Amino acid sequence: MKFRRSERLIDMTNYLLEHPRELVPLTYFAEKYESAKSSISEDLGIIKETFEQRGIGILQTVPGAAGGVRFSVNVHQEEAIRLIHDLCSIMESPDRLLPGGYLYMNDILGNPAILKNVGRIIASAFAKAEIDAVMTVATKGIPIAYAVAGFLNVPVVIVRRDPKVTEGSTVSINYVSGSSKRIQTMVLSKRSLSEGSRVLIVDDFMKAGGTINGMVDLLQEFNAAVAGIAVLVESVDTEERLVDDYVSLVRLSNVDLKDKKIDVSQGNYFN
């Protein structure tokens, strides 16, 4: 079936967006659209320019016989600032306050549009890193992990507090919670992660970082490496931070139950 150029451009764009970080040979497009490689190269040039101008991402050309093109998400700084600012505005609503100083987050973690933007921003920060999987701990970090993994085109690995019979044999470790200083347990199925994997750890909230530090220790049991750490919200209300190298989108500095006030600001994403 012969495609018109407008049809090729739409179909190629859709394919690249659905297969981020995947090296696609020019021959794949040439055979699919029954077009010369020179025509495909011209089409990709148009797509590349549009992606970069619109802040959609970067289209990299890999030369050589085994080469092709690879799309990676990339959010312009101006857009990232706007999106994080919008996120802060949503989070500072006093209606989020719960007894005990907790914040209601389910509406944010259940909003597809917000999660998509969060995933884009975090994935953009690690677009150049070699990542084999995204790891999080059940349960609230799971939506964020899938949002990020979708843009990185890698699987999600879920750490749990208790083993599940449906996951087979597991590896478990004890770790110290950074805020409560209590000893807790986390487990991961042996089948969920290959030895030597490079893993991006993500979570919804970090106070002292005990849970994230536990996941770092758990990765050592798989001889896996930490490719990066990202959190949606970090709290500054902590005496000791157990994690140093991380990316945060939002910084929570104060929760005032009496005056019903939440102080949030931009995290360290641009540092």
HUJOQUI-V868786 format. One record per pair of residues at least 24 apart in sequence whose C-alpha atoms are under 10 Angstrom apart, sorted by the first residue. I is the first residue (numbers start at 1). J is the second residue. D is the distance in whole Angstrom. If there is no record, write none. Layout:
BEGIN
i;j;d
I;J;D
I;J;D
END
This chain:
BEGIN
i;j;d
1;32;8
1;33;7
1;34;7
2;32;9
2;33;6
2;34;6
2;35;8
3;32;9
3;33;6
3;34;8
3;35;9
4;33;9
4;35;10
5;33;9
5;35;10
5;39;9
5;40;9
5;43;8
6;43;9
7;33;10
8;32;10
8;33;7
8;35;10
8;40;9
8;43;8
8;44;10
9;40;9
9;43;6
9;44;8
9;46;8
9;47;7
10;47;9
12;40;9
12;43;9
12;44;8
12;47;8
13;43;10
13;44;9
13;47;7
13;48;9
13;51;9
13;71;10
15;71;10
16;47;10
16;59;9
16;69;9
16;70;8
16;71;6
16;72;9
17;56;9
17;57;9
17;71;7
17;72;9
17;73;9
17;151;9
18;71;9
18;150;9
18;151;9
18;153;9
19;70;9
19;71;8
19;72;9
19;150;9
19;151;8
19;152;9
19;153;7
20;57;10
20;59;10
20;70;7
20;71;5
20;72;6
20;73;7
20;127;10
20;150;8
20;151;6
20;152;6
20;153;6
20;154;9
21;58;10
21;59;9
21;60;9
21;69;9
21;70;5
21;71;5
21;72;5
21;73;8
21;127;8
21;128;10
21;151;8
21;152;6
21;153;7
21;154;9
22;68;10
22;69;8
22;70;6
22;71;7
22;72;9
22;152;9
22;153;8
23;60;9
23;61;9
23;62;8
23;66;9
23;67;7
23;68;6
23;69;6
23;70;5
23;71;8
24;61;10
24;62;9
24;66;10
24;67;8
24;68;5
24;69;5
24;70;6
24;71;9
25;61;10
25;62;9
25;63;10
25;65;9
25;66;7
25;67;6
25;68;4
25;69;6
25;70;9
26;61;10
26;65;10
26;66;10
26;67;8
26;68;5
26;69;7
27;67;10
27;68;8
28;68;9
29;68;10
41;68;10
41;69;10
44;69;8
52;76;9
55;79;8
56;120;9
57;120;10
57;124;8
57;127;10
58;127;10
71;127;10
71;151;10
71;152;10
72;123;9
72;124;8
72;126;10
72;127;6
72;128;8
72;151;8
72;152;8
72;153;10
73;120;7
73;121;9
73;122;10
73;123;7
73;124;6
73;125;9
73;126;9
73;127;7
73;128;10
73;151;7
73;152;8
74;120;8
74;121;8
74;122;10
74;123;8
74;124;5
74;125;8
74;126;10
74;127;7
74;128;10
74;151;10
75;117;10
75;120;7
75;121;6
75;122;9
75;123;9
75;124;6
75;125;9
76;121;9
76;124;9
77;121;10
77;270;8
79;121;9
80;117;9
80;118;9
80;120;9
80;121;7
80;122;10
80;124;10
80;249;9
80;269;9
80;270;9
81;121;10
81;249;10
81;266;8
81;269;9
81;270;9
83;114;9
83;117;7
83;118;8
83;121;9
83;249;10
84;117;9
84;118;8
84;121;9
84;232;10
84;249;6
84;250;7
84;265;9
84;266;7
84;267;9
84;269;9
85;249;9
85;250;9
85;264;10
85;265;8
85;266;7
86;114;10
87;114;8
87;117;10
87;118;9
87;232;10
87;249;9
87;250;8
87;264;10
87;265;9
87;266;9
88;233;10
88;249;9
88;250;7
88;251;9
88;252;9
88;262;10
88;263;9
88;264;6
88;265;6
88;266;7
88;267;10
89;264;8
89;265;9
90;264;10
91;233;10
91;250;9
91;252;9
91;262;8
91;263;9
91;264;7
91;265;10
92;252;9
92;255;10
92;260;10
92;261;7
92;262;5
92;263;6
92;264;6
92;265;9
93;260;9
93;261;8
93;262;7
93;263;9
94;255;9
94;256;9
94;257;9
94;259;9
94;260;6
94;261;6
94;262;6
94;263;10
95;260;8
95;261;9
95;262;10
96;260;9
96;261;10
96;262;9
97;255;8
97;256;9
97;257;7
97;260;7
97;261;8
97;262;8
98;257;9
98;260;10
99;257;8
100;255;10
100;257;8
101;254;10
101;255;6
101;256;8
101;257;6
101;260;10
101;262;10
102;255;8
102;257;10
103;255;9
103;262;9
105;140;9
105;204;9
106;140;8
108;143;10
109;140;7
109;141;8
109;142;9
109;143;6
109;144;7
109;204;9
110;140;10
110;143;8
110;144;10
111;143;9
112;143;9
112;147;9
114;144;10
114;147;10
115;143;7
115;144;6
115;145;10
115;146;9
115;147;6
115;148;9
116;143;10
116;144;9
116;146;9
116;147;6
116;148;8
116;150;9
116;151;9
117;147;8
117;148;9
118;144;7
118;145;10
118;147;7
118;148;8
118;231;10
118;232;8
118;249;8
119;143;9
119;144;7
119;145;8
119;146;8
119;147;5
119;148;4
119;149;8
119;150;8
119;151;7
119;152;9
119;232;10
120;147;8
120;148;7
120;149;10
120;150;9
120;151;6
120;152;9
121;148;8
121;151;10
121;249;9
121;269;9
122;147;9
122;148;6
122;149;10
122;151;9
122;152;10
122;202;9
122;229;10
122;230;7
122;231;9
122;232;9
122;247;8
122;248;9
122;249;8
122;269;9
123;147;9
123;148;5
123;149;8
123;150;9
123;151;6
123;152;6
123;153;10
123;200;10
123;230;10
124;148;9
124;151;8
124;152;9
125;228;10
125;230;9
125;247;8
125;269;8
125;270;9
126;152;9
126;200;9
126;227;9
126;228;8
126;229;10
126;230;9
126;247;10
127;151;9
127;152;7
129;198;9
129;199;10
129;200;9
129;227;7
129;228;8
130;197;10
130;198;7
130;199;9
130;200;9
130;227;7
130;228;10
131;155;10
131;197;8
131;198;5
131;199;6
131;200;7
131;225;10
131;226;9
131;227;6
131;228;9
132;156;9
132;193;9
132;194;9
132;196;9
132;197;6
132;198;5
132;199;6
132;200;8
132;224;10
132;225;10
132;227;9
133;157;7
133;192;10
133;193;8
133;194;10
133;197;7
133;198;7
133;199;5
133;200;6
133;201;9
133;227;9
134;158;9
134;198;9
134;199;6
134;200;5
134;201;6
134;202;7
134;226;10
134;227;9
134;228;10
134;229;10
135;159;7
135;193;10
135;199;7
135;200;6
135;201;5
135;202;6
135;203;8
135;212;10
135;215;8
135;216;10
135;219;10
135;226;10
135;229;9
136;160;9
136;200;9
136;201;6
136;202;5
136;203;6
136;204;9
136;211;10
136;212;8
136;215;8
137;161;8
137;186;8
137;187;9
137;188;10
137;201;9
137;202;8
137;203;7
137;204;9
137;211;8
137;212;9
137;214;10
137;215;8
138;162;10
138;186;10
138;203;9
139;203;9
139;204;9
140;203;8
140;204;6
140;205;9
141;201;10
141;202;7
141;203;5
141;204;5
141;205;8
141;231;9
141;232;9
142;202;9
142;203;8
142;204;9
143;203;9
143;204;9
144;202;7
144;203;7
144;204;7
144;231;9
144;232;8
145;200;9
145;201;8
145;202;6
145;203;7
145;204;9
145;230;10
146;202;10
148;200;9
148;202;9
149;200;9
154;199;10
155;192;9
155;193;9
156;192;9
156;193;9
156;199;10
156;200;10
156;201;10
157;188;8
157;189;9
157;191;10
157;192;6
157;193;7
157;199;9
157;200;10
157;201;9
158;187;9
158;188;7
158;189;9
158;192;8
158;193;10
159;186;7
159;187;6
159;188;5
159;189;8
159;192;10
159;215;8
159;218;9
160;185;9
160;186;6
160;187;5
160;188;6
160;189;9
161;185;6
161;186;5
161;187;6
161;188;9
162;186;7
162;187;6
162;188;9
163;187;6
163;188;8
163;189;8
164;188;10
164;189;9
165;189;10
167;191;8
167;192;9
168;192;10
171;218;8
171;221;8
171;222;9
172;218;8
172;221;9
173;214;8
173;215;9
173;217;8
173;218;7
173;221;9
174;214;8
174;217;9
174;218;9
175;210;7
175;211;8
175;212;10
175;213;8
175;214;5
175;215;9
175;217;8
175;218;9
176;209;10
176;210;6
176;211;8
176;213;9
176;214;8
177;207;10
177;208;8
177;209;8
177;210;5
177;211;6
177;212;9
177;213;9
177;214;8
177;242;10
178;206;9
178;207;7
178;208;5
178;209;6
178;210;4
178;211;7
178;212;9
178;213;9
178;214;10
178;238;9
178;239;10
178;240;8
178;241;8
178;242;7
178;243;10
179;206;10
179;207;7
179;208;6
179;209;8
179;210;7
179;211;10
179;237;10
179;238;7
179;239;9
179;240;9
179;241;9
180;208;9
180;210;9
181;208;10
181;210;8
182;210;10
184;210;10
184;211;9
184;214;9
185;211;10
185;214;9
186;211;9
186;214;8
186;215;8
186;218;8
187;215;9
187;218;8
188;215;10
188;218;8
188;219;9
188;222;10
190;221;10
190;222;8
193;219;9
193;222;7
193;223;10
193;224;8
194;222;7
194;223;9
194;224;8
195;219;9
195;220;10
195;221;9
195;222;5
195;223;6
195;224;6
195;225;9
196;220;9
196;222;7
196;223;5
196;224;4
196;225;7
197;222;8
197;223;8
197;224;5
197;225;6
197;226;9
197;227;9
198;223;10
198;224;6
198;225;5
198;226;6
198;227;5
198;228;9
199;224;7
199;225;6
199;226;5
199;227;5
199;228;7
199;229;9
200;225;9
200;226;6
200;227;5
200;228;5
200;229;6
200;230;8
201;226;7
201;227;8
201;228;6
201;229;5
201;230;6
201;231;8
201;246;9
202;228;8
202;229;6
202;230;5
202;231;5
202;232;8
202;246;10
202;247;9
202;248;10
203;229;8
203;230;7
203;231;5
203;232;7
203;233;8
203;234;10
203;248;10
204;230;9
204;231;5
204;232;5
204;233;6
204;234;9
204;248;10
205;230;10
205;231;6
205;232;6
205;233;5
205;234;6
205;235;8
205;248;9
205;250;10
205;251;10
205;252;10
206;230;9
206;231;7
206;232;8
206;233;6
206;234;5
206;235;6
206;236;9
206;238;10
206;241;9
206;243;9
206;248;9
206;251;10
206;252;10
207;233;9
207;234;6
207;235;5
207;236;7
207;237;7
207;238;6
207;239;9
207;240;9
207;241;8
207;242;9
207;243;10
207;252;9
208;234;9
208;235;8
208;236;9
208;237;8
208;238;6
208;239;8
208;240;6
208;241;5
208;242;6
208;243;7
209;234;9
209;235;10
209;238;10
209;240;9
209;241;6
209;242;5
209;243;6
209;244;9
210;241;8
210;242;6
210;243;8
211;242;9
211;243;10
212;242;9
212;243;8
213;242;7
213;243;7
216;243;10
230;269;9
231;267;9
231;269;10
232;267;9
233;264;9
233;265;10
233;266;9
233;267;8
234;264;10
234;267;7
234;268;9
235;264;9
235;267;10
247;271;9
END
